[in-house]
Amino acid sequence: MPSPRDLLGRWRLDRTIEDRRGGERILVEGEAELVEVAPGRIRWSEHGSMRRAGAAGAAGESAESGEPTPVQRTLYAVREAGEAGGKGEAGERGEAGDKGEAGEIGGWAVTFEDGRPFHPWAVGEVLEHPCRPDHYTGRIEADPDAGTWSVAWRASGPAKDYLTRTRYTRS
């Protein structure tokens, strides 16, 4: 399974947000950069421009509307220490995770900039992020050799109903 270390560097990002509740489509274009700022700590920063594409037409087309709005966010991928098959956020699936320097075993987790947990780094697996009163279900796909990776999230609940798809292409 590719780790965040396999994705270090600059990436072009293209994000589509299908807001089912609001009936609109939102597009974000920009850049992401993953930098290892300390051993086992990778800063995942994104910046770009967001624009509302309007409501989808009968043929799935949309009309752009409004001025672009600058957007940015920062996440962190952090290395979790653990033993193969042990408990803990990385070991709950019973997997050893990837091996780091000196044979260290552990997985990775993604946190918000302030350190709050977001989700485990688990390529190809279903990700869960409860955010009361809503719930997020996601998936990471990564093919570093092909120079692409993607993240998709479905948010559902009383406050939200949207689907976000982000594609990253090596710059």
Buried (B, 14 or more C-beta within 10 A) or exposed (E): BBBBBBBBEEBBBBBBBBBEEBEBBBBBBBBBBBEBEEEBBBBBBBBBEBBBBBEBEEEEEBEEEEEBEEBEEEBBBBBBBBEEEBEEBBBEEEBBBBEBEEEBBBBBBBBEEEEEEBBBBBBEBEBEBEEEEBBBEBBBEBEBEEEBBBBBBBBBEEEBBBBBBBBBBEE
